Amino acid sequence: MEFLKKHYEKIVLCVVLLGLAAAAVWMHLALQGVREKILPPPPPPRNFAPVVPMDLSTDEVALAQLTNPPPIILSGAHNLFNPVLWKRDPNGTLLKILKTGPDALSVTSITELYTIIAYDHASGGGSGVFVMSIQEHCDTNRPPRKKFESIKVNEKPKSGLYIIRGIKGAPDDPAELELEITATGDTVAVTKDKPYERVDSHVADMRYDPERKNLLQQHVGDTITLDREMYKIVEITSNAVRVESARTKVTEIKWNRTP
């Protein structure tokens, strides 16, 4: 007992050291067991060839057609929903008529109609009277239909189209007349070689194929008959004709200038 009392601390220290040594041996053995259980690292990846994308162009076209279907056309040249009209001409030939009425009209020509005011001559003798030639709504491609009138400066002529406001040159044979156009108030100069011209209206030639007839020299306000129905020409411009039916429906027919 005396020995234990003297060496108590040493004995405790030895026991602790032995415990630590045993723990170290146990940990070493435990680590070896864990290492045996750990799987080895995977091998490095191999270099594969790049993946070639699939050709989906056919599928993409089909998908586009499904998502954007073409519109259904119930009119036109086919006859599934549109029966064709057949007519017999005077010669007995059957004609297939796809269009009738104003839709079948075609404009073959449009001619501008002019108003022309020209200085013809002076009466002479210093009377101050000037002879003017007038053409209203005339076709320049046809022989002119002139009418003449005598007028003095600042007088209003019978035609009412103009007033002579001044002259340049000799009073008995001036080189130029200064005219005031009544409709517009514009001042223009005219000579014997340079008349005043203004487009006032138009005249149209048209063709109606369902009846094989030509409609020539048609003016605004004229009435035409298409398949026994009356139409009125309400406007003619430089590139179109507009006709109105009894049902107040206006149809515009464009003029294709290409022969």
C-alpha positions in Angstrom: 0.0 0.0 0.0 2.9 2.3 0.8 4.2 1.7 -2.7 0.8 2.7 -4.3 0.7 5.8 -2.2 4.1 6.9 -3.3 3.7 6.1 -7.0 -0.1 6.8 -7.5 0.4 9.6 -10.1 2.9 7.5 -12.1 0.6 4.6 -12.2 -2.4 6.8 -13.5 -0.1 8.3 -16.2 1.0 4.9 -17.4 -2.6 3.8 -17.6 -3.5 6.9 -19.7 -0.5 6.3 -22.0 -1.5 2.7 -22.5 -5.0 3.8 -23.3 -3.7 6.4 -25.9 -1.5 3.8 -27.5 -4.4 1.3 -27.7 -6.5 4.1 -29.3 -3.8 4.8 -31.8 -3.5 1.2 -32.8 -7.3 1.0 -33.1 -7.5 4.1 -35.3 -4.8 2.7 -37.6 -6.7 -0.5 -38.0 -10.0 1.3 -38.5 -8.5 3.5 -41.2 -7.2 0.5 -43.1 -10.7 -1.1 -43.0 -12.2 2.2 -44.4 -9.6 2.4 -47.2 -10.5 -1.1 -48.3 -14.1 -0.1 -48.5 -13.6 3.1 -50.6 -14.1 2.5 -54.4 -11.2 3.4 -56.6 -11.5 6.6 -58.7 -13.2 6.2 -62.1 -11.0 6.2 -65.2 -10.5 9.4 -67.1 -13.2 10.0 -69.8 -12.4 9.0 -73.4 -12.5 11.5 -76.3 -15.7 10.7 -78.2 -16.5 11.9 -81.7 -18.9 14.9 -81.8 -22.6 14.0 -82.1 -24.0 14.8 -85.5 -27.4 16.6 -85.2 -30.4 14.9 -86.8 -31.9 16.4 -90.0 -35.3 17.7 -88.9 -36.0 19.9 -91.9 -38.8 17.7 -93.1 -40.4 17.7 -89.7 -40.0 21.5 -89.4 -41.7 22.0 -92.7 -44.6 19.8 -91.7 -44.9 21.6 -88.3 -44.9 25.0 -90.1 -47.8 23.8 -92.4 -49.7 22.6 -89.3 -49.3 25.8 -87.4 -49.9 28.1 -90.5 -52.4 26.3 -92.7 -53.2 27.9 -96.1 -56.5 29.8 -96.3 -59.5 28.1 -97.7 -60.5 29.8 -101.0 -64.1 29.2 -101.9 -64.0 31.6 -104.9 -62.0 31.7 -108.1 -61.7 29.5 -111.1 -62.7 26.2 -109.5 -66.3 25.1 -109.5 -66.7 23.1 -106.3 -68.8 25.9 -104.7 -69.0 28.2 -107.7 -71.0 26.9 -110.7 -69.9 28.3 -114.0 -72.2 30.4 -116.2 -72.4 29.4 -119.9 -73.8 31.6 -122.6 -74.4 31.1 -126.3 -73.2 33.9 -128.6 -75.2 34.8 -131.8 -73.0 32.4 -133.8 -74.2 29.5 -131.5 -70.8 29.1 -129.7 -71.0 28.3 -126.0 -68.9 30.7 -123.9 -67.7 30.0 -120.4 -68.4 33.1 -118.3 -66.3 33.4 -115.1 -67.3 37.0 -114.4 -70.3 39.1 -115.1 -71.4 42.7 -114.5 -68.8 45.4 -113.7 -66.3 42.8 -112.7 -66.1 41.6 -116.3 -65.6 45.2 -117.7 -62.2 46.1 -119.0 -61.0 49.6 -119.9 -59.3 49.7 -123.3 -58.4 53.4 -123.4 -59.0 56.7 -121.5 -58.6 60.0 -123.4 -58.2 63.4 -121.8 -60.7 66.1 -122.9 -59.3 69.6 -123.1 -60.6 73.1 -123.0 -58.5 75.1 -125.4 -58.5 78.9 -125.7 -56.4 80.3 -128.5 -55.7 83.8 -129.9 -56.6 83.8 -133.6 -56.2 87.4 -134.9 -57.1 91.0 -134.3 -59.9 92.6 -136.1 -57.6 95.4 -137.3 -58.2 99.1 -137.8 -57.3 99.8 -134.2 -60.8 98.7 -132.9 -59.3 96.8 -130.0 -61.3 93.7 -130.9 -59.6 90.3 -130.8 -60.9 87.1 -132.3 -60.5 84.1 -130.1 -61.1 80.4 -130.8 -62.6 78.1 -128.2 -62.7 74.3 -127.9 -64.5 72.8 -124.9 -64.1 69.2 -123.8 -62.3 68.3 -127.0 -60.3 65.3 -127.9 -56.9 66.4 -129.2 -56.6 63.1 -131.2 -59.7 64.1 -133.3 -60.4 66.9 -135.7 -61.1 70.1 -133.6 -64.5 71.7 -133.3 -63.8 75.3 -132.9 -66.0 78.2 -132.2 -65.0 81.8 -132.5 -65.9 84.9 -130.5 -64.8 88.5 -130.6 -63.9 90.2 -127.4 -62.3 93.4 -126.1 -60.0 94.0 -123.2 -61.7 93.6 -119.8 -65.0 92.4 -121.4 -66.6 89.1 -120.5 -67.1 86.9 -123.6 -70.1 84.7 -124.3 -68.2 81.6 -123.3 -67.5 83.0 -119.9 -64.2 81.1 -119.7 -61.8 84.1 -119.6 -61.3 87.8 -119.7 -58.5 89.6 -121.6 -56.7 91.7 -119.1 -53.8 93.1 -121.2 -51.9 92.9 -124.4 -48.3 93.0 -125.4 -47.2 94.5 -128.7 -49.0 96.6 -131.3 -52.7 97.3 -130.5 -53.8 96.2 -133.9 -51.7 93.0 -133.9 -50.4 92.2 -130.4 -47.9 89.4 -130.0 -49.4 88.2 -126.7 -52.6 88.4 -124.8 -52.9 88.2 -121.0 -55.9 86.2 -120.0 -57.6 85.7 -116.6 -59.2 82.2 -116.4 -62.6 82.6 -114.8 -62.8 79.2 -113.2 -59.4 79.4 -111.4 -58.5 83.1 -111.3 -55.1 82.3 -112.8 -53.4 84.7 -115.3 -51.9 83.1 -118.4 -50.3 84.3 -121.5 -51.5 83.1 -124.9 -50.1 83.7 -128.4 -51.1 82.6 -131.9 -48.8 79.6 -131.5 -49.3 78.9 -127.8 -52.9 78.5 -126.7 -54.1 77.8 -123.2 -55.0 74.2 -122.5 -56.7 72.6 -119.5 -57.9 69.0 -118.9 -61.5 69.2 -118.0 -62.7 65.6 -118.2 -62.1 62.2 -119.7 -63.7 59.8 -122.1 -63.3 56.0 -121.9 -63.6 53.1 -124.2 -64.5 49.8 -122.6 -65.0 46.1 -123.5 -67.6 43.7 -122.0 -66.5 40.2 -123.0 -69.6 38.2 -121.7 -71.6 39.9 -124.4 -68.7 40.6 -126.8 -69.5 44.3 -127.1 -67.5 47.5 -127.1 -68.6 50.5 -125.2 -67.0 53.5 -127.0 -66.7 57.2 -126.1 -68.3 56.8 -122.6 -68.6 60.0 -120.5 -69.4 60.7 -116.9 -73.1 60.4 -116.5 -73.6 57.9 -119.3 -75.6 54.8 -118.6 -74.5 51.3 -119.8 -76.4 48.0 -119.8 -74.6 44.8 -118.7 -76.6 41.6 -118.8 -79.9 43.6 -118.8 -78.9 45.6 -115.7 -78.3 49.3 -115.8 -75.1 51.0 -114.6 -74.2 54.6 -114.5 -70.7 56.0 -115.0 -70.0 58.2 -112.0 -66.3 59.0 -112.5 -63.6 58.7 -115.1 -60.0 59.5 -114.1 -56.7 59.2 -115.9 -56.4 55.5 -114.9 -59.8 54.2 -113.8 -63.5 54.2 -114.5 -66.1 53.9 -111.7 -69.6 52.7 -112.3 -72.6 52.6 -110.0 -75.4 50.1 -110.0 -79.0 50.6 -109.1 -78.1 49.3 -105.6 -75.7 52.2 -105.2 -72.7 49.9 -105.3 -69.7 51.5 -106.9 -67.2 49.3 -108.8 -63.8 50.6 -110.0 -62.2 49.3 -113.2 -58.5 50.0 -113.5 -57.0 50.8 -116.8 -54.0 48.7 -117.8 -52.1 50.9 -120.2 -50.1 48.0 -121.5 -51.4 47.1 -125.0 
